[in-house]
Amino acid sequence: MRVAMYYRNDDVRLEEMPKPKIGPDEVLVKVVSSGICGSDVMEWYRLKRAPLVLGHEIAGDIVEAGNEVENYKIGQRVFVSHHVPCGECRYCKNGHESTCETLRTTNFYPGGFAEFVRVPKINVEKGVYVLPKILSYDDGAFIEPLACVVRGFKAMRFQPGRAVLVLGSGIAGLLNIKLAKALGAERIIATDISEYRMQAARRFGADVVIDGRKDVPKLVREGNGNRPADYVMVCAGSVKALDQAFNSVDKGGTILLFAPPLPGTQVPVPFGDLWKDELTITMTYAGSPQDIKEAIEYLKTRQIVVSDMVTHRFGLADTGKGFGLVAKADESIKVIIEPQR
């Protein structure tokens, strides 16, 4: 079968490898739609494991099922979660499934930028979801990133009728904007340094959009009745964005660290302000099975529509072009790879 083998952001090659053979408790999925995630182009994170087949935002069809698989059958349209928690460890039982060691070591093979993936037993049992008829394969490719956003809102204990600031309007920031709007935020303020993405933020629900190179805290207040934001989502992994967050959050407010920083990044923390203003800083990694179920429901009920977020599509042979667009982080939102063409 064909795969897109990742060597680095500017070196993604179309290669051949054997089509996976499944065991009696596994399924084989033909990948129809596979999204490029911002984490796929973080070279500091990926190069140490290259070459490899990336891709974890997938939807497709079950084309083979082992004779011990009971809950799924050939022909079903599915979303497959690449990471799944055990559900039994102390972290899972305490609601921190995304810190589970099992979750961080599970995956399907070889990766979503391939014609087919083998889904291991534990992923079959805990990470395969049949797509509702109303959802497209592209919708399915958004389930994983939306689940991550859903988890972030839970971590913030989000309440409607409050002001939201989203720092960074890439795909993660834009999904945060869409969910904030769906859940009844009073006002949504967004930032970016790309005019293209600032326009996207406006289009997808931001009431106020700010150039991130300007005095963001001052402009947040001007755009929010002379007060800071109640919730601040840091969707850009930069020290400057975090500094803007500290200076743009209202008393009693919450800062969500959504985007990962570069390794070794250290940031001075204004402990005095955190203490006297009763600020909360929280963060999330990945999404749990419950978050995935809720993401599917948001998409199924059309509370969240994502079809307008797909800006580019490529066949498997042109995966490298997609990586170039996402790495540039400018005039693209969601890039979809279609491995069957």
C-alpha positions in Angstrom: 0.0 0.0 0.0 1.0 3.7 -0.3 2.0 5.8 2.6 3.3 9.3 3.1 6.6 8.8 5.0 7.6 11.8 7.2 11.3 12.7 7.3 10.9 16.4 8.1 8.4 19.1 7.3 9.9 19.7 3.9 10.6 16.1 3.2 7.5 13.9 3.1 7.8 11.0 0.6 5.3 8.8 -1.1 6.5 5.2 -0.3 5.3 1.7 -0.4 5.0 -0.7 2.5 3.1 -3.9 3.1 -0.6 -3.7 3.7 -1.1 -4.5 7.4 -2.4 -8.0 8.3 -4.9 -8.1 11.2 -5.2 -10.5 14.0 -8.4 -12.1 15.2 -9.3 -9.3 17.5 -8.3 -6.4 15.2 -9.8 -4.5 12.3 -8.4 -3.0 9.1 -9.7 0.5 8.2 -9.4 2.1 4.8 -8.6 5.7 5.5 -10.8 8.1 3.5 -10.1 11.4 5.3 -7.1 12.3 7.4 -6.4 15.8 8.8 -3.0 17.3 9.3 -2.7 18.5 12.9 -0.5 21.4 14.0 1.4 18.9 16.2 2.3 16.9 13.0 4.6 19.8 11.9 6.3 20.4 15.3 9.8 19.2 14.2 11.2 19.3 17.7 8.6 16.7 18.6 8.6 14.6 15.4 12.2 14.5 14.1 13.5 12.3 16.9 11.2 9.5 15.7 11.5 10.0 11.9 11.1 8.5 9.5 7.5 7.5 10.3 4.0 7.7 9.1 2.1 10.4 10.9 -1.7 11.2 10.9 -4.1 10.7 13.8 -7.2 12.6 12.8 -8.9 9.9 10.6 -12.2 8.6 9.4 -12.7 5.7 7.0 -14.3 2.3 6.4 -13.8 -1.0 8.1 -12.7 -3.4 5.3 -11.6 -6.3 7.3 -12.6 -7.6 10.8 -11.1 -10.4 12.8 -13.3 -13.4 13.7 -13.2 -12.4 17.4 -14.4 -8.8 16.8 -18.0 -8.6 17.9 -19.1 -5.0 17.9 -18.0 -3.9 14.5 -18.4 -5.2 11.0 -17.1 -4.7 7.5 -18.6 -1.7 5.7 -19.1 0.5 8.8 -17.9 4.1 8.5 -15.8 4.9 11.6 -13.7 7.4 13.4 -10.7 5.7 15.1 -9.0 7.2 18.1 -5.2 6.7 17.9 -4.6 6.9 21.7 -6.9 5.1 24.2 -6.7 5.0 28.0 -6.9 1.8 30.1 -9.8 3.1 32.2 -8.5 1.2 35.2 -5.5 3.1 36.6 -5.6 5.8 39.3 -5.3 8.5 36.6 -8.3 7.3 34.6 -10.4 6.8 37.8 -9.6 10.3 38.9 -10.7 11.8 35.5 -7.2 12.3 34.1 -7.5 9.7 31.3 -5.1 11.7 29.1 -2.3 11.2 31.5 -2.8 7.4 31.5 0.4 5.6 30.5 -1.7 3.3 28.3 -3.1 6.2 26.4 0.4 7.5 25.7 1.7 4.2 24.3 -1.3 3.1 22.2 -1.7 3.8 18.5 -3.0 2.4 15.2 -0.5 1.2 12.6 1.2 2.7 10.6 -0.5 6.1 10.8 -3.3 8.0 9.2 -1.4 9.2 6.1 -1.6 5.7 4.7 -4.2 3.9 2.6 -5.0 1.5 5.4 -4.4 1.3 9.2 -4.5 -1.8 11.4 -6.4 -1.1 14.6 -5.1 -3.1 17.6 -7.4 -4.9 20.0 -7.4 -2.2 22.7 -8.2 0.5 20.2 -11.0 -1.6 18.8 -12.4 -2.0 22.3 -12.0 1.5 23.5 -11.4 3.8 20.5 -13.6 2.9 17.5 -16.8 5.0 17.0 -19.3 4.4 14.2 -20.0 7.7 12.4 -23.6 8.8 12.5 -25.1 9.0 9.0 -25.3 12.7 9.1 -21.5 13.1 9.5 -19.1 13.1 6.5 -15.7 11.5 6.6 -14.3 15.1 6.9 -16.5 15.6 10.0 -15.0 12.4 11.3 -11.5 13.8 10.9 -12.4 16.7 13.2 -13.6 14.5 16.0 -10.2 14.2 17.7 -9.2 17.9 17.6 -12.7 18.9 18.7 -12.5 16.4 21.6 -9.3 18.1 22.8 -11.1 21.5 22.8 -14.1 20.0 24.7 -11.7 18.7 27.4 -10.2 22.2 27.7 -13.6 23.8 28.3 -14.3 21.2 31.0 -10.9 22.0 32.6 -11.8 25.7 32.7 -15.3 24.9 34.1 -16.6 27.1 31.4 -19.8 29.0 32.1 -21.9 30.8 29.5 -22.4 34.6 29.6 -18.7 35.3 30.1 -16.0 37.0 28.0 -13.5 34.7 26.2 -10.1 35.6 24.8 -8.5 33.2 22.3 -4.8 33.9 21.8 -3.9 32.4 18.4 -6.4 31.7 15.6 -5.0 28.5 14.0 -7.2 25.5 13.8 -7.1 24.9 17.6 -8.0 28.6 18.3 -10.7 28.6 15.8 -12.3 25.4 17.2 -12.2 27.1 20.6 -14.0 30.1 19.1 -16.7 27.8 17.6 -17.2 26.0 20.9 -17.3 29.2 22.9 -19.9 30.6 20.6 -22.0 27.4 20.7 -21.9 27.4 24.5 -23.1 30.9 24.9 -20.0 33.1 25.5 -21.1 36.7 26.0 -18.2 38.1 24.0 -15.4 36.4 22.0 -12.1 38.1 21.4 -9.4 36.6 19.3 -5.8 37.4 18.3 -3.4 36.3 15.6 -0.5 37.9 13.6 -1.8 36.6 10.3 -4.4 38.7 8.5 -5.8 35.5 6.9 -6.4 33.9 10.3 -7.8 37.1 11.8 -10.4 37.1 9.0 -11.1 33.5 9.8 -11.6 34.3 13.5 -14.2 36.9 12.5 -15.9 34.5 10.2 -16.2 31.8 12.7 -17.6 33.8 15.6 -15.1 36.3 17.2 -16.8 39.6 18.1 -13.4 41.4 18.3 -10.2 40.5 16.5 -6.8 41.9 17.6 -3.5 41.9 15.9 -1.3 39.9 18.3 1.7 42.2 17.7 -0.2 45.2 19.3 -1.0 46.0 22.9 -3.3 43.0 23.4 -4.3 43.6 27.1 -5.2 47.2 26.4 -7.2 46.3 23.3 -9.0 43.4 25.1 -10.3 45.9 27.7 -11.4 48.4 25.0 -13.3 45.6 23.2 -14.9 44.2 26.4 -16.5 47.1 28.2 -13.2 48.3 29.8 -12.5 45.0 31.6 -10.3 41.9 31.0 -11.6 38.5 29.8 -13.0 35.8 32.1 -11.5 32.9 30.2 -8.2 33.1 28.2 -7.3 30.2 25.9 -3.6 30.2 25.0 -3.6 28.5 21.6 -0.2 29.8 20.5 2.9 28.1 22.0 4.8 31.4 22.6 6.1 33.1 25.7 4.6 36.4 24.4 1.1 34.8 24.2 1.4 33.6 27.8 2.5 37.0 28.9 -0.5 38.5 27.1 -2.7 36.0 28.9 -1.5 37.0 32.4 -2.2 40.6 31.6 -5.6 40.0 29.9 -7.5 37.9 32.4 -9.9 39.3 34.8 -9.9 38.8 38.6 -11.2 35.3 39.4 -10.6 34.3 35.8 -9.1 31.2 34.2 -6.2 30.7 31.8 -6.1 27.5 29.7 -2.7 26.5 28.4 -3.8 24.7 25.2 -0.8 24.9 22.9 2.5 23.2 23.9 5.6 25.4 24.2 9.1 24.6 22.8 11.0 22.2 25.1 12.8 23.9 27.9 10.6 27.0 27.8 10.5 28.8 31.1 8.2 31.7 31.9 8.3 34.1 34.8 5.0 33.7 36.6 3.4 36.7 38.4 2.7 34.8 41.6 1.5 37.9 43.5 -1.1 38.7 40.9 -2.2 35.1 40.7 -2.7 35.1 44.5 -4.4 38.4 45.1 -6.7 38.1 42.0 -7.6 34.4 42.6 -6.6 33.4 39.1 -6.7 29.8 37.9 -4.2 28.3 35.4 -5.1 24.9 33.9 -4.1 22.8 31.0 -5.1 19.8 29.0 -3.5 17.1 26.8 -5.5 15.1 24.3 -9.1 14.0 24.8 -10.8 11.2 26.7 -13.4 8.8 25.4 -16.1 10.9 27.0 -14.7 14.0 25.3 -14.8 12.2 22.0 -18.5 11.2 22.5 -19.4 14.8 23.3 -17.4 16.0 20.2 -19.4 13.6 18.1 -22.6 14.9 19.6 -21.7 18.6 18.9 -21.0 17.6 15.3 -24.1 15.4 14.9 -26.5 18.1 16.3 -24.7 20.8 14.2 -24.0 22.9 17.2 -20.5 22.8 15.7 -20.1 22.9 11.9 -16.6 22.2 10.6 -17.2 21.9 6.8 -16.3 25.5 6.4 -12.9 25.0 8.0 -11.4 22.7 5.3 -9.3 24.9 3.0 -7.2 22.4 1.2 -7.4 18.8 0.0 -4.6 16.6 -1.3 -4.1 13.1 -2.5 -1.6 10.9 -0.6 1.2 11.7 -3.2 0.9 15.4 -2.4 0.9 15.1 1.4 4.2 17.1 1.5 2.4 20.1 0.0 -0.1 19.9 2.9 2.7 19.8 5.4 4.2 22.9 3.8 1.0 24.8 4.2 0.4 23.8 7.8 4.0 24.5 8.8 3.8 27.9 7.2 0.9 28.6 9.5 -0.6 31.3 7.3 -3.1 30.8 4.5 -4.7 27.5 5.5 -7.0 26.3 8.2 -7.6 22.6 8.0 -5.7 20.6 5.4 -7.2 17.2 4.6 -5.3 14.3 3.0 -7.4 11.8 1.1 -5.3 8.6 1.0 -7.5 6.8 -1.6 -6.5 9.2 -4.4 
